[in-house]
Amino acid sequence: MAGGAVDAIVFIVDALARLYLLVLLLRLFLPLARADFQNPLAQAILKLTSPLVVPVRRILPPIGRVDTATVVVAFGVQYLAVFIIALVQGIRPTILSLLIGSAVSLVLLTFNLFFWLIIIRIIVSWISSGAYNPAVAMVYALTEPLLRPFRRIIPPIGGFDISPIFALIALGALVRLFMGLL
């Protein structure tokens, strides 16, 4: 296959897999953040992910508040995407390299998800009109558990909450740490 066609196929597979993985990760973290499942966005996330998660949940029950079925489906989607991309590129990866690559890629995607959720939260805090918005409510619910420990250590300065800056620095450091594993 020509280089351009390979790049296009890799881009399509990667983009579609990442979009679905982001939705799966949101499904995973919504109950952990005790988000409102009556939120229309939460309902949409459940509808998009239920066809794959619900059958797996019949086999794998949750462990505490962690939805193991969602974790397994997310890992499976990531594994399949990495495998397809490797095949399209003409690479014959080992099972171990696929397992490690998939796990690290999923962790990195999780860090990136929270990075962007915090960025969105920062921007919304600057322009928020105070009216209820389901998307904003979900962003706040998902980021609050991550920001809370930083708030305990770093008090507001001049009325400004700078804890998101330190959370972003910590996430950036974690991303660099995990990038070394790939």
NORRAZI-V260658 format. One record per residue. RES is the residue in three letters. SS is DSSP state (alpha for helix, beta for strand, coil for the rest). PHI is phi as a letter, one per 40 degrees, with the letter a starting at -180 (none if undefined). Layout:
[[RES	SS	PHI] [RES	SS	PHI]]
This chain:
[[MET	coil	none] [ALA	coil	c] [GLY	alpha	d] [GLY	alpha	c] [ALA	alpha	c] [VAL	alpha	c] [ASP	alpha	c] [ALA	alpha	c] [ILE	alpha	c] [VAL	alpha	c] [PHE	alpha	c] [ILE	alpha	c] [VAL	alpha	c] [ASP	alpha	c] [ALA	alpha	c] [LEU	alpha	c] [ALA	alpha	c] [ARG	alpha	c] [LEU	alpha	c] [TYR	alpha	c] [LEU	alpha	c] [LEU	alpha	c] [VAL	alpha	c] [LEU	alpha	c] [LEU	alpha	c] [LEU	alpha	c] [ARG	alpha	c] [LEU	alpha	c] [PHE	alpha	c] [LEU	alpha	d] [PRO	alpha	c] [LEU	alpha	c] [ALA	coil	c] [ARG	coil	f] [ALA	coil	c] [ASP	coil	c] [PHE	coil	c] [GLN	coil	c] [ASN	coil	d] [PRO	alpha	d] [LEU	alpha	c] [ALA	alpha	c] [GLN	alpha	c] [ALA	alpha	c] [ILE	alpha	c] [LEU	alpha	c] [LYS	alpha	c] [LEU	alpha	c] [THR	alpha	b] [SER	alpha	d] [PRO	alpha	d] [LEU	alpha	c] [VAL	alpha	c] [VAL	alpha	c] [PRO	alpha	c] [VAL	alpha	c] [ARG	alpha	c] [ARG	alpha	c] [ILE	alpha	c] [LEU	coil	b] [PRO	coil	c] [PRO	coil	c] [ILE	beta	b] [GLY	coil	g] [ARG	coil	c] [VAL	beta	c] [ASP	coil	c] [THR	alpha	c] [ALA	alpha	c] [THR	alpha	c] [VAL	alpha	c] [VAL	alpha	c] [VAL	alpha	c] [ALA	alpha	c] [PHE	alpha	c] [GLY	alpha	c] [VAL	alpha	c] [GLN	alpha	c] [TYR	alpha	c] [LEU	alpha	c] [ALA	alpha	c] [VAL	alpha	c] [PHE	alpha	c] [ILE	alpha	c] [ILE	alpha	c] [ALA	alpha	c] [LEU	alpha	c] [VAL	alpha	c] [GLN	coil	c] [GLY	coil	g] [ILE	coil	c] [ARG	coil	b] [PRO	coil	c] [THR	coil	c] [ILE	alpha	c] [LEU	alpha	c] [SER	alpha	c] [LEU	alpha	c] [LEU	alpha	c] [ILE	alpha	c] [GLY	alpha	c] [SER	alpha	c] [ALA	alpha	c] [VAL	alpha	c] [SER	alpha	c] [LEU	alpha	c] [VAL	alpha	c] [LEU	alpha	c] [LEU	alpha	c] [THR	alpha	c] [PHE	alpha	c] [ASN	alpha	c] [LEU	alpha	d] [PHE	alpha	c] [PHE	alpha	d] [TRP	alpha	c] [LEU	alpha	c] [ILE	alpha	c] [ILE	alpha	d] [ILE	alpha	c] [ARG	alpha	c] [ILE	alpha	c] [ILE	alpha	c] [VAL	alpha	c] [SER	alpha	c] [TRP	alpha	c] [ILE	alpha	b] [SER	coil	c] [SER	coil	c] [GLY	coil	g] [ALA	coil	c] [TYR	coil	c] [ASN	coil	b] [PRO	alpha	d] [ALA	alpha	c] [VAL	alpha	c] [ALA	alpha	c] [MET	alpha	c] [VAL	alpha	c] [TYR	alpha	c] [ALA	alpha	c] [LEU	alpha	c] [THR	alpha	c] [GLU	alpha	d] [PRO	alpha	c] [LEU	alpha	c] [LEU	alpha	c] [ARG	alpha	d] [PRO	alpha	c] [PHE	alpha	c] [ARG	alpha	c] [ARG	alpha	c] [ILE	alpha	c] [ILE	coil	b] [PRO	coil	c] [PRO	coil	c] [ILE	beta	b] [GLY	coil	g] [GLY	coil	g] [PHE	beta	b] [ASP	coil	c] [ILE	coil	c] [SER	alpha	d] [PRO	alpha	c] [ILE	alpha	c] [PHE	alpha	c] [ALA	alpha	c] [LEU	alpha	c] [ILE	alpha	c] [ALA	alpha	c] [LEU	alpha	c] [GLY	alpha	c] [ALA	alpha	c] [LEU	alpha	c] [VAL	alpha	c] [ARG	alpha	c] [LEU	alpha	c] [PHE	alpha	c] [MET	alpha	c] [GLY	coil	c] [LEU	coil	c] [LEU	coil	c]]
